[in-house]
Amino acid sequence: MTIDPSAYAYPDAPRPWVRATMVTSVDGSAQDADGVSGSLGGEPDHRAFTIMRSLAHVVLVGAGTARAEGYGPITRRDLDAELLGDRPAPTLVLVTRSLDVPAGLRTEGVAVVTTNGADAEKSLVLEEAGVEVLRHGDDDIDWPGVLDAFSTRGWDHVLAEGGPTLLGELLRVDVLDELCLTIAPTAVGGPGPRIVTSSETQPRPLELADSTVVDGVLLTRWLRVR
């Protein structure tokens, strides 16, 4: 069975639509035996991942995840050309309070979300390299403010790729609209993290919008019930 890209079309919404994509093993690990998530869901997850990136205006990821998973700037060759059309590749937006951005991501096509208290000198170094620095919030990131800033830039289709801490933050402030969860047909065992990490429970009702099995991999989409 192939994956229908139309299932991942973004809806019309009054503010930027925040979709998250995560992968887990059947026993709940967000990482494989090597401690990364990228290969856990195999080819079906990779294809769904490419579709979602090709439809997004911005890809949101925690800086720690970007380091662990070896992220680079997003280019057109990484995407589905037919789905992307004439649009530019989505902007990669790193979430970091420390502004410790990997050297390979200090470039144009990358932006950073941080707080007002972030180090001014580090911020200047990033901006001189072509990185846009978005400051919102004092102690914590002001996510409604971030989404307003995204909207003014035409970034209405947001794809959050993790990690678990970022997803926990988006759930805490209740701006997550959709979760695309891949369930890999394997049990990993060990101390692997869940797809969400947070210091408190945050019940957020979800409803199943779609589920597809491709080569034994279960692809699901869940919508936030409001």
N, CA, C and O of each residue as an XYZ file, in Angstrom:
904
protein
N       0.844     -1.200      0.000
C       0.000      0.000      0.000
C       0.879      1.250      0.000
O       1.865      1.321      0.734
N       0.526      2.217     -0.810
C       1.268      3.472     -0.843
C       0.632      4.482      0.114
O      -0.468      4.266      0.623
N       1.337      5.577      0.346
C       0.856      6.625      1.243
C       0.233      7.729      0.408
O       0.856      8.228     -0.529
N      -0.990      8.113      0.740
C      -1.705      9.158      0.013
C      -1.322     10.522      0.589
O      -1.674     10.815      1.731
N      -0.607     11.372     -0.174
C      -0.202     12.679      0.352
C      -1.378     13.564      0.752
O      -1.233     14.424      1.621
N      -2.549     13.365      0.126
C      -3.691     14.218      0.448
C      -4.131     14.059      1.897
O      -4.781     14.947      2.449
N      -3.782     12.932      2.517
C      -4.136     12.726      3.924
C      -3.414     13.712      4.830
O      -3.830     13.944      5.965
N      -2.322     14.294      4.318
C      -1.518     15.210      5.124
C      -1.702     16.674      4.719
O      -0.930     17.537      5.136
N      -2.705     16.948      3.923
C      -2.971     18.340      3.539
C      -3.304     19.164      4.782
O      -4.054     18.716      5.649
N      -2.752     20.346      4.860
C      -3.038     21.218      6.000
C      -4.422     21.839      5.848
O      -4.799     22.226      4.741
N      -5.180     21.943      6.923
C      -6.500     22.585      6.850
C      -6.378     24.104      6.889
O      -5.352     24.641      7.306
N      -7.411     24.780      6.461
C      -7.485     26.224      6.680
C      -7.723     26.455      8.163
O      -8.585     25.815      8.765
N      -6.969     27.361      8.748
C      -7.075     27.604     10.183
C      -6.834     29.083     10.461
O      -6.145     29.751      9.689
N      -7.398     29.610     11.567
C      -7.239     31.032     11.878
C      -5.842     31.412     12.336
O      -5.502     32.595     12.345
N      -5.036     30.451     12.711
C      -3.644     30.698     13.096
C      -2.805     29.573     12.517
O      -3.364     28.595     12.021
N      -1.478     29.677     12.561
C      -0.655     28.576     12.054
C      -1.047     27.235     12.681
O      -1.237     27.125     13.892
N      -1.160     26.228     11.824
C      -1.545     24.883     12.254
C      -0.280     24.131     12.656
O       0.645     23.986     11.857
N      -0.247     23.656     13.898
C       0.940     22.996     14.431
C       0.734     21.488     14.406
O      -0.084     20.940     15.145
N       1.485     20.842     13.549
C       1.477     19.379     13.422
C       2.804     18.857     13.971
O       3.860     19.431     13.708
N       2.743     17.783     14.724
C       3.961     17.123     15.190
C       4.058     15.752     14.554
O       3.039     15.100     14.322
N       5.259     15.312     14.273
C       5.479     13.962     13.784
C       6.480     13.274     14.694
O       7.569     13.787     14.948
N       6.091     12.101     15.182
C       6.943     11.329     16.085
C       6.842      9.855     15.703
O       5.931      9.436     14.989
N       7.803      9.085     16.200
C       7.808      7.642     15.942
C       8.076      6.925     17.258
O       8.841      7.404     18.094
N       7.442      5.779     17.432
C       7.632      4.988     18.641
C       7.638      3.511     18.294
O       7.046      3.089     17.300
N       8.309      2.737     19.119
C       8.210      1.291     18.999
C       6.903      0.837     19.645
O       6.236      1.619     20.322
N       6.548     -0.407     19.439
C       5.319     -0.929     20.047
C       5.378     -0.846     21.570
O       4.347     -0.654     22.215
N       6.568     -0.988     22.155
C       6.687     -0.935     23.606
C       6.979      0.480     24.125
O       7.367      0.648     25.281
N       6.793      1.496     23.268
C       6.783      2.874     23.747
C       8.093      3.624     23.721
O       8.182      4.711     24.292
N       9.125      3.079     23.071
C      10.400      3.783     23.001
C      10.426      4.721     21.791
O      10.055      4.337     20.682
N      10.872      5.957     22.027
C      11.004      6.919     20.938
C      12.369      6.838     20.268
O      12.683      7.653     19.401
N      13.177      5.868     20.661
C      14.504      5.681     20.074
C      14.738      4.206     19.787
O      14.163      3.325     20.426
N      15.610      3.962     18.796
C      15.973      2.580     18.519
C      17.129      2.156     19.430
O      17.496      2.890     20.347
N      17.688      1.002     19.185
C      18.750      0.485     20.047
C      20.012      1.338     20.003
O      20.844      1.256     20.907
N      20.165      2.164     18.951
C      21.324      3.046     18.832
C      21.087      4.419     19.445
O      21.974      5.272     19.416
N      19.887      4.642     20.003
C      19.612      5.901     20.675
C      19.139      7.027     19.790
O      19.158      8.185     20.209
N      18.711      6.720     18.564
C      18.160      7.731     17.660
C      16.800      7.259     17.163
O      16.459      6.081     17.268
N      16.032      8.195     16.621
C      14.685      7.844     16.164
C      14.576      7.736     14.650
O      13.620      7.150     14.142
N      15.542      8.292     13.920
C      15.414      8.439     12.478
C      15.143      7.164     11.708
O      14.438      7.193     10.699
N      15.697      6.025     12.169
C      15.545      4.770     11.424
C      14.486      3.855     12.007
O      14.256      2.767     11.480
N      13.839      4.272     13.083
C      12.948      3.374     13.813
C      11.753      2.922     12.976
O      11.357      1.758     13.040
N      11.173      3.838     12.188
C       9.967      3.515     11.424
C      10.215      3.008     10.024
O       9.262      2.720      9.301
N      11.473      2.890      9.616
C      11.798      2.358      8.304
C      11.338      3.237      7.154
O      11.088      4.429      7.333
N      11.229      2.642      5.972
C      10.900      3.382      4.753
C       9.510      4.020      4.803
O       9.381      5.162      4.363
N       8.458      3.359      5.312
C       7.148      4.020      5.362
C       7.173      5.318      6.179
O       6.570      6.316      5.785
N       7.869      5.297      7.310
C       7.964      6.509      8.117
C       8.754      7.575      7.378
O       8.410      8.755      7.439
N       9.811      7.172      6.678
C      10.616      8.135      5.921
C       9.783      8.784      4.820
O       9.899      9.987      4.583
N       8.942      7.997      4.145
C       8.104      8.551      3.080
C       7.078      9.525      3.653
O       6.878     10.603      3.094
N       6.430      9.168      4.749
C       5.470     10.072      5.392
C       6.174     11.339      5.858
O       5.635     12.438      5.725
N       7.372     11.188      6.400
C       8.191     12.307      6.862
C       8.479     13.269      5.701
O       8.361     14.484      5.855
N       8.854     12.721      4.549
C       9.149     13.552      3.376
C       7.908     14.288      2.898
O       7.983     15.465      2.544
N       6.769     13.611      2.885
C       5.514     14.254      2.485
C       5.204     15.425      3.416
O       4.893     16.525      2.960
N       5.291     15.178      4.730
C       4.963     16.230      5.685
C       5.911     17.415      5.566
O       5.475     18.564      5.636
N       7.185     17.155      5.390
C       8.141     18.255      5.203
C       7.843     19.039      3.923
O       7.961     20.264      3.900
N       7.462     18.340      2.875
C       7.220     18.992      1.589
C       6.008     19.901      1.625
O       5.901     20.819      0.811
N       5.084     19.661      2.561
C       3.872     20.465      2.682
C       4.012     21.577      3.724
O       3.143     22.443      3.827
N       5.093     21.556      4.487
C       5.274     22.514      5.583
C       5.925     23.802      5.100
O       6.655     23.815      4.110
N       5.645     24.884      5.821
C       6.349     26.151      5.616
C       7.548     26.274      6.542
O       8.533     26.934      6.211
N       7.461     25.640      7.693
C       8.527     25.715      8.688
C       8.611     24.381      9.418
O       7.592     23.764      9.727
N       9.840     23.944      9.690
C      10.099     22.727     10.448
C      10.694     23.140     11.781
O      11.737     23.792     11.833
N      10.024     22.756     12.859
C      10.383     23.158     14.208
C      11.036     21.982     14.919
O      10.485     20.881     14.936
N      12.208     22.207     15.505
C      12.909     21.109     16.165
C      13.763     21.660     17.305
O      14.333     22.745     17.193
N      13.846     20.918     18.387
C      14.725     21.296     19.477
C      16.181     21.182     19.052
O      16.545     20.280     18.298
N      17.016     22.099     19.539
C      18.417     22.100     19.135
C      19.118     20.808     19.551
O      19.990     20.324     18.830
N      18.751     20.242     20.701
C      19.355     18.989     21.139
C      19.043     17.846     20.191
O      19.914     17.032     19.885
N      17.815     17.784     19.731
C      17.425     16.769     18.752
C      18.165     16.976     17.439
O      18.603     16.015     16.807
N      18.303     18.237     17.031
C      19.026     18.533     15.787
C      20.464     18.038     15.867
O      21.000     17.521     14.888
N      21.089     18.194     17.032
C      22.458     17.700     17.202
C      22.489     16.179     17.188
O      23.311     15.580     16.495
N      21.598     15.549     17.952
C      21.621     14.088     18.087
C      21.312     13.377     16.776
O      21.879     12.323     16.486
N      20.407     13.960     15.982
C      19.965     13.311     14.748
C      20.744     13.788     13.524
O      20.465     13.349     12.409
N      21.717     14.682     13.717
C      22.559     15.135     12.614
C      21.839     15.982     11.588
O      22.044     15.809     10.387
N      20.995     16.898     12.044
C      20.244     17.760     11.136
C      21.161     18.674     10.328
O      22.224     19.089     10.791
N      20.719     18.975      9.108
C      21.324     20.009      8.289
C      20.228     20.913      7.768
O      19.049     20.617      7.960
N      20.584     22.016      7.108
C      19.555     22.872      6.501
C      18.702     22.064      5.531
O      19.197     21.142      4.884
N      17.427     22.407      5.431
C      16.508     21.685      4.545
C      16.642     22.238      3.128
O      16.552     23.448      2.923
N      16.850     21.378      2.173
C      16.999     21.797      0.779
C      15.920     21.139     -0.078
O      15.296     20.163      0.336
N      15.710     21.675     -1.261
C      14.687     21.152     -2.158
C      14.950     19.694     -2.529
O      14.008     18.931     -2.745
N      16.213     19.305     -2.603
C      16.517     17.914     -2.992
C      16.119     16.910     -1.921
O      16.056     15.709     -2.185
N      15.846     17.400     -0.703
C      15.399     16.512      0.374
C      13.895     16.244      0.332
O      13.384     15.437      1.108
N      13.184     16.928     -0.581
C      11.734     16.964     -0.534
C      11.109     16.352     -1.782
O      11.806     15.977     -2.725
N       9.785     16.260     -1.769
C       9.026     15.794     -2.931
C       8.765     16.997     -3.824
O       7.997     17.886     -3.458
N       9.400     17.031     -4.996
C       9.335     18.203     -5.861
C       7.909     18.519     -6.295
O       7.536     19.688     -6.404
N       7.113     17.489     -6.542
C       5.739     17.721     -6.986
C       4.904     18.357     -5.881
O       4.110     19.259     -6.148
N       5.072     17.898     -4.644
C       4.316     18.465     -3.537
C       4.815     19.864     -3.184
O       4.025     20.731     -2.811
N       6.107     20.082     -3.299
C       6.687     21.384     -2.963
C       6.289     22.450     -3.973
O       6.039     23.598     -3.607
N       6.232     22.068     -5.245
C       5.880     23.038     -6.279
C       6.920     24.139     -6.390
O       8.124     23.885     -6.353
N       6.431     25.377     -6.529
C       7.328     26.525     -6.676
C       7.743     27.137     -5.348
O       8.511     28.098     -5.320
N       7.241     26.589     -4.252
C       7.584     27.150     -2.949
C       9.037     26.852     -2.591
O       9.595     25.850     -3.037
N       9.647     27.719     -1.787
C      10.988     27.388     -1.287
C      10.922     26.263     -0.272
O       9.853     25.971      0.265
N      12.036     25.641     -0.008
C      12.092     24.622      1.034
C      11.715     25.257      2.368
O      11.995     26.434      2.592
N      11.084     24.494      3.254
C      10.699     25.070      4.546
C      11.906     25.532      5.356
O      12.993     24.961      5.272
N      11.684     26.574      6.134
C      12.722     27.088      7.023
C      12.859     26.151      8.220
O      11.862     25.743      8.815
N      14.085     25.819      8.563
C      14.355     25.021      9.756
C      14.447     25.965     10.944
O      15.291     26.862     10.956
N      13.591     25.777     11.944
C      13.573     26.635     13.125
C      13.972     25.818     14.346
O      13.289     24.864     14.719
N      15.080     26.200     14.960
C      15.583     25.522     16.138
C      15.056     26.202     17.394
O      14.990     27.429     17.459
N      14.685     25.415     18.376
C      14.239     25.935     19.665
C      15.381     25.761     20.654
O      15.783     24.636     20.953
N      15.906     26.878     21.165
C      17.043     26.815     22.074
C      17.112     28.060     22.940
O      17.119     29.177     22.422
N      17.163     27.880     24.245
C      17.347     29.008     25.152
C      18.816     29.396     25.252
O      19.134     30.558     25.507
N      19.714     28.436     25.053
C      21.150     28.679     25.204
C      21.793     29.259     23.949
O      22.896     29.802     24.009
N      21.109     29.145     22.819
C      21.637     29.566     21.505
C      22.879     28.769     21.107
O      23.703     29.249     20.328
N      23.014     27.551     21.642
C      24.122     26.686     21.238
C      23.696     25.920     19.984
O      23.173     24.809     20.062
N      23.931     26.538     18.838
C      23.503     26.003     17.546
C      24.682     25.303     16.884
O      25.766     25.881     16.806
N      24.501     24.067     16.402
C      25.591     23.376     15.713
C      26.146     24.213     14.566
O      25.406     24.931     13.894
N      27.441     24.114     14.350
C      28.105     24.948     13.340
C      27.466     24.803     11.965
O      27.348     25.780     11.225
N      27.054     23.580     11.622
C      26.476     23.355     10.297
C      25.114     23.976     10.099
O      24.604     23.999      8.979
N      24.506     24.486     11.175
C      23.186     25.104     11.090
C      23.245     26.609     11.294
O      22.206     27.262     11.395
N      24.428     27.158     11.355
C      24.585     28.611     11.469
C      24.677     29.188     10.057
O      25.749     29.559      9.579
N      23.515     29.247      9.413
C      23.486     29.623      8.007
C      22.111     30.133      7.620
O      21.157     30.000      8.387
N      22.004     30.715      6.435
C      20.712     31.146      5.919
C      19.807     29.938      5.734
O      20.274     28.826      5.491
N      18.508     30.174      5.852
C      17.548     29.084      5.765
C      17.271     28.442      7.100
O      16.505     27.484      7.196
N      17.910     28.984      8.151
C      17.710     28.501      9.510
C      17.300     29.684     10.376
O      17.831     30.783     10.217
N      16.365     29.469     11.288
C      15.970     30.473     12.261
C      16.015     29.840     13.648
O      16.089     28.619     13.790
N      15.970     30.688     14.655
C      16.033     30.230     16.038
C      14.902     30.873     16.830
O      14.633     32.066     16.689
N      14.245     30.078     17.657
C      13.273     30.594     18.626
C      13.918     30.507     20.003
O      14.404     29.450     20.407
N      13.918     31.630     20.720
C      14.531     31.668     22.040
C      13.771     32.664     22.910
O      12.717     33.164     22.517
N      14.308     32.949     24.086
C      13.664     33.879     25.012
C      14.345     35.247     24.942
O      15.401     35.401     24.328
N      13.721     36.229     25.580
C      14.275     37.582     25.615
C      15.585     37.642     26.378
O      16.396     38.541     26.155
N      15.799     36.687     27.281
C      17.014     36.698     28.078
C      18.181     35.964     27.463
O      19.215     35.818     28.115
N      18.063     35.498     26.239
C      19.145     34.752     25.592
C      20.367     35.646     25.389
O      20.242     36.862     25.245
N      21.535     35.034     25.379
C      22.803     35.749     25.291
C      22.870     36.632     24.045
O      22.701     36.153     22.923
N      23.121     37.935     24.256
C      23.116     38.896     23.148
C      24.280     38.659     22.186
O      24.116     38.801     20.975
N      25.451     38.303     22.709
C      26.611     38.085     21.844
C      26.419     36.858     20.955
O      26.741     36.886     19.767
N      25.890     35.779     21.542
C      25.612     34.591     20.727
C      24.572     34.900     19.662
O      24.669     34.431     18.528
N      23.590     35.685     20.035
C      22.549     36.069     19.085
C      23.143     36.838     17.917
O      22.781     36.595     16.766
N      24.050     37.763     18.203
C      24.676     38.557     17.147
C      25.492     37.684     16.206
O      25.467     37.883     14.992
N      26.216     36.716     16.763
C      27.014     35.800     15.932
C      26.110     35.035     14.974
O      26.437     34.879     13.798
N      24.974     34.556     15.476
C      24.045     33.825     14.628
C      23.468     34.724     13.537
O      23.389     34.323     12.376
N      23.068     35.929     13.906
C      22.470     36.845     12.929
C      23.474     37.225     11.853
O      23.104     37.366     10.687
N      24.729     37.391     12.221
C      25.761     37.712     11.223
C      25.975     36.554     10.253
O      26.416     36.764      9.123
N      25.662     35.325     10.690
C      25.786     34.150      9.820
C      24.551     33.937      8.958
O      24.521     33.023      8.135
N      23.512     34.787      9.140
C      22.298     34.675      8.339
C      21.151     33.993      9.034
O      20.112     33.762      8.415
N      21.303     33.652     10.335
C      20.248     33.001     11.100
C      19.325     34.070     11.677
O      19.793     35.022     12.301
N      18.020     33.917     11.471
C      17.050     34.831     12.063
C      16.761     34.388     13.488
O      16.443     33.222     13.720
N      16.867     35.303     14.443
C      16.645     34.997     15.851
C      15.320     35.623     16.292
O      15.153     36.842     16.250
N      14.387     34.775     16.714
C      13.072     35.224     17.169
C      13.025     35.102     18.685
O      13.123     34.001     19.228
N      12.875     36.231     19.366
C      12.842     36.256     20.832
C      11.405     36.484     21.292
O      10.786     37.491     20.950
N      10.885     35.539     22.068
C       9.518     35.653     22.570
C       9.436     35.031     23.958
O       9.706     33.843     24.134
N       9.063     35.840     24.934
C       8.921     35.350     26.298
C      10.150     35.632     27.136
O      11.244     35.848     26.615
N       9.951     35.625     28.443
C      11.041     35.907     29.368
C      11.633     34.613     29.916
O      12.640     34.136     29.393
N      11.037     34.037     30.950
C      11.562     32.778     31.491
C      11.243     31.604     30.564
O      12.090     30.739     30.339
N      10.034     31.577     30.032
C       9.602     30.530     29.104
C       9.303     31.154     27.745
O       8.981     32.338     27.649
N       9.412     30.350     26.711
C       9.081     30.819     25.361
C       7.590     31.098     25.273
O       6.773     30.277     25.690
N       7.245     32.228     24.744
C       5.850     32.630     24.536
C       5.395     32.055     23.198
O       5.588     32.672     22.151
N       4.790     30.869     23.242
C       4.440     30.184     21.998
C       3.339     30.872     21.205
O       3.429     30.898     19.977
N       2.300     31.433     21.831
C       1.355     32.221     21.034
C       2.046     33.378     20.306
O       1.707     33.688     19.164
N       3.017     34.015     20.973
C       3.775     35.069     20.310
C       4.604     34.546     19.158
O       4.711     35.193     18.116
N       5.194     33.367     19.346
C       5.962     32.742     18.262
C       5.066     32.475     17.060
O       5.443     32.767     15.925
N       3.886     31.924     17.303
C       2.980     31.602     16.197
C       2.494     32.864     15.501
O       2.298     32.856     14.286
N       2.297     33.944     16.241
C       1.951     35.220     15.606
C       3.075     35.678     14.687
O       2.826     36.159     13.581
N       4.318     35.526     15.153
C       5.468     35.903     14.325
C       5.565     35.017     13.091
O       5.895     35.496     12.006
N       5.280     33.722     13.250
C       5.257     32.826     12.093
C       4.213     33.297     11.083
O       4.474     33.334      9.880
N       3.038     33.653     11.576
C       1.942     34.053     10.695
C       2.315     35.271      9.866
O       1.993     35.333      8.680
N       2.989     36.241     10.475
C       3.369     37.448      9.727
C       4.366     37.125      8.617
O       4.488     37.878      7.650
N       5.077     36.010      8.755
C       6.043     35.604      7.737
C       5.434     34.636      6.718
O       6.120     34.179      5.804
N       4.144     34.326      6.880
C       3.496     33.378      5.982
C       3.794     31.939      6.312
O       3.581     31.051      5.487
N       4.290     31.695      7.522
C       4.607     30.333      7.953
C       3.391     29.748      8.656
O       3.374     29.645      9.883
N       2.389     29.369      7.903
C       1.137     28.892      8.478
C       1.082     27.377      8.640
O       0.215     26.860      9.345
N       1.989     26.672      8.000
C       2.031     25.210      8.090
C       3.277     24.820      8.885
O       4.389     24.833      8.358
N       3.081     24.477     10.146
C       4.195     24.190     11.048
C       4.307     22.682     11.251
O       3.316     22.011     11.538
N       5.513     22.159     11.102
C       5.778     20.748     11.364
C       6.807     20.651     12.484
O       7.969     21.010     12.292
N       6.394     20.173     13.640
C       7.295     19.989     14.778
C       7.829     18.560     14.758
O       7.059     17.601     14.782
N       9.143     18.427     14.714
C       9.763     17.107     14.596
C      10.398     16.619     15.905
O      11.139     15.636     15.908
N      10.112     17.290     16.985
C      10.623     16.833     18.277
C      11.823     17.622     18.745
O      12.164     18.651     18.162
N      12.454     17.152     19.778
C      12.206     15.891     20.418
C      11.096     15.907     21.474
O      10.220     16.772     21.476
N      11.167     14.916     22.372
C      10.132     14.762     23.394
C       9.936     15.992     24.280
O       8.813     16.280     24.694
N      11.008     16.716     24.574
C      10.884     17.908     25.415
C      10.104     18.997     24.704
O       9.246     19.643     25.306
N      10.397     19.209     23.413
C       9.659     20.217     22.647
C       8.188     19.838     22.547
O       7.318     20.693     22.714
N       7.898     18.566     22.277
C       6.503     18.142     22.180
C       5.791     18.341     23.516
O       4.626     18.738     23.546
N       6.486     18.067     24.617
C       5.901     18.309     25.920
C       5.583     19.776     26.137
O       4.568     20.108     26.749
N       6.434     20.650     25.646
C       6.210     22.088     25.790
C       5.013     22.542     24.964
O       4.203     23.346     25.426
N       4.903     22.029     23.746
C       3.774     22.397     22.893
C       2.454     21.903     23.491
O       1.428     22.575     23.387
N       2.490     20.739     24.110
C       1.296     20.227     24.791
C       0.965     21.054     26.031
O      -0.202     21.315     26.320
N       1.998     21.461     26.754
C       1.773     22.226     27.980
C       1.017     23.523     27.698
O       0.094     23.883     28.428
N       1.416     24.225     26.628
C       0.759     25.500     26.309
C      -0.433     25.294     25.377
O      -1.108     26.253     25.003
N      -0.687     24.046     25.007
C      -1.869     23.663     24.234
C      -1.960     24.352     22.878
O      -3.005     24.889     22.510
N      -0.853     24.331     22.142
C      -0.870     24.855     20.776
C      -0.734     23.748     19.737
O      -0.744     24.024     18.537
N      -0.606     22.500     20.180
C      -0.495     21.382     19.234
C      -1.873     21.042     18.686
O      -2.807     20.794     19.448
N      -1.997     21.030     17.358
C      -3.272     20.742     16.701
C      -3.376     19.301     16.219
O      -4.471     18.744     16.142
N      -2.242     18.703     15.899
C      -2.268     17.388     15.244
C      -0.988     16.629     15.575
O       0.100     17.205     15.604
N      -1.132     15.340     15.821
C       0.017     14.474     16.058
C      -0.003     13.337     15.049
O      -0.957     12.561     14.991
N       1.054     13.247     14.257
C       1.231     12.138     13.326
C       2.219     11.170     13.974
O       3.409     11.460     14.093
N       1.708     10.031     14.385
C       2.508      9.074     15.139
C       2.693      7.795     14.335
O       1.729      7.151     13.922
N       3.962      7.445     14.124
C       4.307      6.178     13.487
C       4.615      5.150     14.569
O       5.385      5.418     15.492
N       4.010      3.976     14.449
C       4.267      2.895     15.404
C       5.022      1.796     14.663
O       4.475      1.116     13.795
N       6.287      1.642     15.026
C       7.145      0.668     14.352
C       6.889     -0.728     14.900
O       6.705     -0.888     16.107
N       6.875     -1.739     14.042
C       6.558     -3.105     14.475
C       7.744     -3.782     15.151
O       8.256     -4.795     14.675
N       8.165     -3.207     16.260
C       9.292     -3.763     17.000
C       9.178     -3.381     18.465
O       8.559     -2.374     18.810
N       9.781     -4.193     19.324
C       9.913     -3.862     20.740
C      11.397     -3.643     21.015
O      12.227     -4.491     20.687
N      11.720     -2.516     21.613
C      13.122     -2.118     21.796
C      13.649     -2.473     23.171
O      14.811     -2.855     23.314
N      12.791     -2.348     24.202
C      13.275     -2.543     25.555
C      14.191     -1.400     25.979
O      14.236     -0.362     25.318
N      14.907     -1.582     27.056
C      15.865     -0.582     27.507
C      15.216      0.682     28.049
O      14.009      0.710     28.289
N      16.020      1.735     28.243
C      15.543      2.965     28.896
C      15.094      4.043     27.918
O      15.057      5.217     28.284
N      14.754      3.680     26.697
C      14.390      4.689     25.697
C      13.280      5.613     26.173
O      12.372      5.176     26.879
N      13.341      6.892     25.793
C      12.327      7.858     26.244
C      10.999      7.671     25.528
O      10.932      7.062     24.460
N       9.939      8.206     26.136
C       8.642      8.290     25.460
C       8.700      9.416     24.440
O       9.695     10.137     24.360
N       7.628      9.568     23.656
C       7.608     10.642     22.663
C       7.387     12.009     23.304
O       7.612     13.035     22.663
N       6.946     12.034     24.571
C       6.728     13.285     25.291
C       7.484     13.237     26.616
O       7.400     12.258     27.358
N       8.218     14.305     26.899
C       8.875     14.468     28.183
C       8.412     15.779     28.799
O       8.537     16.834     28.177
N       7.880     15.724     30.014
C       7.449     16.937     30.710
C       7.442     16.669     32.200
O       7.448     15.517     32.634
N       7.429     17.745     32.987
C       7.512     17.624     34.444
C       6.155     17.422     35.098
O       6.080     17.159     36.298
N       5.087     17.542     34.330
C       3.750     17.388     34.887
C       2.831     16.740     33.862
O       3.084     16.817     32.660
N       1.780     16.111     34.330
C       0.821     15.513     33.412
C       0.005     16.608     32.739
O      -0.333     17.618     33.355
N      -0.301     16.393     31.478
C      -1.020     17.383     30.687
C      -2.057     16.678     29.815
O      -1.827     16.502     28.619
N      -3.187     16.274     30.381
C      -4.192     15.566     29.576
C      -4.702     16.431     28.430
O      -5.215     17.527     28.657
N      -4.565     15.949     27.220
C      -5.059     16.641     26.029
C      -5.816     15.622     25.182
O      -5.187     14.790     24.530
N      -7.142     15.663     25.173
C      -7.911     14.685     24.402
C      -7.573     14.747     22.912
O      -7.465     15.826     22.331
N      -7.411     13.585     22.315
C      -7.143     13.460     20.885
C      -8.161     12.498     20.285
O      -8.703     11.630     20.970
N      -8.409     12.678     18.980
C      -9.255     11.723     18.275
C      -8.515     11.234     17.041
O      -7.794     11.990     16.389
N      -8.706      9.960     16.732
C      -8.029      9.351     15.595
C      -8.651      9.849     14.293
O      -9.844      9.665     14.053
N      -7.827     10.482     13.456
C      -8.311     10.999     12.174
C      -8.008     10.046     11.020
O      -8.727     10.025     10.021
N      -6.939      9.258     11.161
C      -6.563      8.391     10.043
C      -5.561      7.358     10.537
O      -4.765      7.637     11.433
N      -5.599      6.165      9.953
C      -4.597      5.145     10.244
C      -4.379      4.293      8.996
O      -5.328      3.925      8.305
N      -3.107      3.986      8.722
C      -2.741      3.218      7.535
C      -1.591      2.295      7.892
O      -0.652      2.703      8.576
N      -1.657      1.066      7.438
C      -0.548      0.138      7.621
C       0.199      0.004      6.305
O      -0.386     -0.364      5.286
N       1.492      0.302      6.328
C       2.337      0.192      5.141
C       3.543     -0.672      5.501
O       4.361     -0.298      6.342
N       3.641     -1.832      4.854
C       4.753     -2.765      5.111
C       4.906     -3.067      6.604
O       6.022     -3.152      7.116
N       3.791     -3.226      7.284
C       3.814     -3.577      8.688
C       3.969     -2.415      9.647
O       3.894     -2.598     10.862
N       4.186     -1.214      9.111
C       4.343     -0.015      9.932
C       3.004      0.705     10.021
O       2.355      0.929      8.999
N       2.586      1.067     11.218
C       1.301      1.728     11.429
C       1.493      3.242     11.461
O       2.175      3.772     12.338
N       0.879      3.934     10.491
C       0.928      5.397     10.410
C      -0.404      5.945     10.887
O      -1.447      5.605     10.329
N      -0.386      6.782     11.904
C      -1.625      7.323     12.460
C      -1.594      8.850     12.482
O      -0.526      9.459     12.549
N      -2.769      9.455     12.426
C      -2.922     10.905     12.606
C      -3.975     11.151     13.680
O      -5.067     10.586     13.626
N      -3.651     11.983     14.641
C      -4.535     12.308     15.748
C      -4.756     13.814     15.798
O      -3.810     14.590     15.665
N      -6.020     14.231     15.993
C      -6.367     15.646     16.069
C      -6.721     16.020     17.505
O      -7.371     15.258     18.221
N      -6.283     17.196     17.902
C      -6.606     17.707     19.231
C      -8.103     18.017     19.301
O      -8.631     18.722     18.441
N      -8.782     17.495     20.315
C     -10.200     17.767     20.534
C     -10.306     19.035     21.374
O      -9.814     19.080     22.501
N     -10.947     20.064     20.826
C     -11.057     21.345     21.538
C     -12.529     21.656     21.822
O     -12.838     22.691     22.414
